[in-house]
Amino acid sequence: MAEAFNELTLPAAKAERYAALAAEIAAVLDGEPNRTARMATVASMLAATFDAFFWTGFYVVDPDKERELVVGPYQGTLGCLRIAFGRGVCGAAAASGQTQLVPDVHAFPGHIACDGRSQSEVVVPVFDSAGALIAVLDVDSDQLGAFDEVDARWLEEIVRNTFAV
C-alpha cells in the first residue's frame, strides 16, 4: 500500500494521488463481483491513504425499509446504525442523489453527530449499473475544511468505476 498522503499539499498532487489510488483499487477489485467485498476494500484503501480521513465507509440502502440507510463496511469509530433519507449529510446525499461537500458539519442543518470529533464531511451517492441508488460513501475528517472539489470529484470517480459497472 502506498504511503499516507498529506492533504495539505497542492491540489494537483492530491489529484495525482487519487488517480494512482483509483488504479490500485481497480486492480485489487478486478474480477470480484461481491458488493460487500468491494465496499470493504474501497473503505480500507481510502482510509489507509489519506491521513485526514477520520471515518470512511458506506451506508447501504436497506431493501427492507423504505428510504433508510444502514451502516455497511467502514473504517473508523462507531458509526450511526441507521439514517433516514433526508436526515443529516448522508441522508441528504441519498435523498438528492448529489454529492454533499460540507466544510463544517456543525453548520449543516440537521447534522447527525455519530462521533462528536467529526468536523467536515464529503458524502457521495453510489449507483449501480442500472442507475439505482445502492449506498452512499461517507468520509469524515476531524479537521475543519478537510475536503474540496478534488476529493469530491475523485471519490465520485472511484465509486462510479467500482459500482456502476
C-alpha positions in Angstrom: 0.0 0.0 0.0 1.2 3.5 -0.8 2.5 5.7 1.9 0.0 8.0 3.6 -0.6 11.3 1.8 -0.6 14.8 3.3 -3.8 16.5 2.0 -2.3 20.0 2.7 -0.2 19.8 -0.4 -1.2 21.2 -3.8 -4.5 20.1 -5.3 -2.6 18.7 -8.3 -0.6 16.4 -6.0 -3.8 15.3 -4.3 -5.4 14.6 -7.7 -2.3 12.5 -8.7 -2.6 10.5 -5.5 -6.3 9.9 -6.2 -5.5 8.8 -9.8 -2.9 6.3 -8.5 -5.3 5.1 -5.8 -8.2 4.6 -8.3 -5.9 2.4 -10.4 -4.9 0.4 -7.3 -8.5 -0.1 -6.3 -9.4 -1.2 -9.8 -6.6 -3.7 -9.9 -7.4 -5.2 -6.4 -11.1 -5.5 -7.3 -10.6 -6.9 -10.8 -12.9 -9.9 -11.1 -14.5 -9.5 -7.6 -18.3 -9.5 -8.0 -19.3 -9.3 -4.3 -20.6 -5.8 -3.5 -19.8 -6.0 0.2 -16.2 -7.1 -0.5 -15.9 -4.2 -3.0 -17.2 -1.7 -0.4 -14.9 -3.0 2.4 -11.9 -2.8 0.1 -12.6 0.8 -1.1 -13.2 1.9 2.5 -9.9 0.3 3.7 -7.8 1.6 0.8 -9.2 5.2 1.1 -8.7 5.2 4.9 -5.1 3.9 4.6 -4.2 6.5 2.0 -5.4 9.8 3.4 -4.5 11.0 6.9 -7.4 13.4 7.2 -10.0 10.5 6.6 -11.2 10.0 10.2 -14.2 7.8 9.2 -14.5 6.2 5.8 -17.3 3.9 4.8 -20.6 3.1 3.3 -24.2 3.4 4.4 -26.2 1.0 2.3 -29.8 1.4 1.2 -31.9 -1.0 3.3 -34.0 -3.1 1.0 -36.4 -3.9 3.8 -37.0 -0.3 5.0 -38.2 2.4 2.6 -35.8 5.3 2.3 -33.4 4.3 5.0 -29.7 3.7 5.1 -28.0 1.1 7.3 -24.3 1.1 8.1 -22.2 -1.0 5.8 -18.4 -1.7 5.6 -16.3 1.1 7.1 -13.1 2.1 8.8 -13.2 4.2 11.9 -15.0 4.7 15.2 -18.6 3.6 15.8 -20.9 4.8 13.1 -24.6 5.5 13.2 -26.5 2.3 12.6 -29.4 3.8 10.6 -30.0 7.1 8.8 -33.3 8.2 7.2 -33.2 9.7 3.7 -33.1 13.5 4.0 -31.6 13.4 7.5 -28.0 14.6 8.1 -25.3 14.8 5.4 -25.7 11.1 4.4 -29.4 11.3 4.2 -29.2 14.5 2.1 -26.9 12.7 -0.4 -29.3 9.7 -0.5 -32.4 11.9 -1.0 -30.9 14.2 -3.6 -28.6 11.8 -5.4 -26.0 14.6 -5.2 -22.6 14.7 -3.6 -22.5 16.7 -0.4 -19.3 18.6 0.4 -19.5 20.1 3.9 -16.5 22.1 5.3 -18.1 22.5 8.7 -20.6 19.8 9.8 -21.8 21.9 12.7 -23.2 24.5 10.2 -25.1 21.8 8.2 -28.8 21.8 9.1 -29.8 18.6 10.8 -26.2 17.2 11.0 -26.1 13.8 12.9 -23.1 13.6 15.2 -22.3 9.9 15.1 -18.8 10.9 16.5 -18.5 14.4 18.0 -15.0 14.7 16.8 -16.1 14.9 13.1 -15.6 18.4 11.7 -16.0 18.1 8.0 -17.5 15.6 5.6 -18.0 14.6 2.0 -20.7 12.1 1.0 -21.0 10.6 -2.4 -24.1 8.7 -3.6 -23.3 5.3 -5.1 -25.4 4.0 -8.0 -25.4 0.6 -9.6 -25.1 0.0 -13.4 -28.9 0.5 -13.8 -28.7 3.9 -12.1 -30.4 2.8 -8.8 -29.0 4.2 -5.5 -27.4 1.4 -3.6 -25.4 3.3 -0.9 -23.6 6.4 0.0 -19.8 6.7 0.5 -19.3 8.8 3.7 -15.9 10.3 4.5 -15.5 12.4 7.7 -12.5 14.3 9.0 -11.7 15.6 12.5 -10.4 18.8 10.7 -12.5 21.7 9.5 -12.5 22.2 5.7 -10.5 19.0 5.1 -12.3 18.3 1.8 -12.5 20.2 -1.5 -13.7 19.6 -5.1 -10.7 17.4 -5.8 -11.9 15.0 -3.1 -15.5 15.1 -4.3 -14.7 14.5 -8.0 -12.2 11.7 -7.3 -14.5 10.0 -4.8 -17.3 10.2 -7.4 -15.0 8.7 -10.0 -13.9 5.8 -7.7 -17.5 4.8 -6.8 -18.7 5.1 -10.4 -15.8 2.9 -11.6 -16.4 0.4 -8.7 -20.1 0.1 -8.6 -21.7 1.3 -11.8 -20.0 -1.3 -14.0 
